[in-house]
């Protein structure tokens, strides 16, 4: 299957809620960083892209109708060009709130090299994330708040400038179903819009992940 929706928004812009919403609307499965971890072949493919600039987009997204979040958001231009009929969905958030959420959650494990003895795939995943996000996106200056905020704002403008307005939706998950359903030309569900991946939940998930990483491989 070919992608129908290309997500261009950074992580911590409501992407897990958006993934769930898209799947409820019939645009699933939706690719997200959460889909990378359990797939060793995908970890290898994204690592090769980060370090060798080589990937088969059709293979990566073979079983998916949409994609949001990193790592795919790092290559939104290439993916949107490869799937020219797909709509582009740019998830956004108040920049200050986004930065605080990043600092309080995923930035902490992102910046830390994995401990000795972890499985090779965990090391590859960590290297891919640090290179594609921290290095290439934020120039290894994420802790420079002004710089990170400028990157975030510039990214939003670059997507707006590059994508035909008829193909693009700039979307804040706080807006709920209406603009998303209008953009995708589907009925508005009767159920509430998904609200997932708040800071407390994310911190608990990260803690579980870190504890699992500390366990040496057999």
Number of C-alpha atoms within 10 A of each C-alpha: 10 17 26 19 26 29 31 28 28 24 23 24 25 25 26 23 16 28 24 18 24 23 14 15 17 12 19 20 18 26 25 22 18 11 12 19 14 10 11 14 13 17 21 16 20 24 23 15 16 22 12 10 10 12 14 11 15 15 12 16 18 12 15 19 21 26 31 30 27 24 21 23 22 20 15 21 17 12 22 20 12 14 16 14 14 20 22 29 23 25 23 23 18 10 15 14 11 19 22 14 18 17 13 14 22 17 17 12 15 18 15 10 11 19 14 12 13 16 15 11 16 16 17 18 20 19 19 24 20 22 18 22 22 19 14 13 17 20 14 15 13 21 13 10 14 13 14 21 17 13 16 21 14 12 17 18 11 11 20 15 10 10 16 12 12 9 14 21 21 17 19 18 20 11 10 17 19 13 16 23 16 12 14 15 9 12 12 16 13 7 8 10 19 18 15 15 15 14 16 11 12 17 16 12 14 16 14 11 12 14 9 11 18 13 13 11 10 6
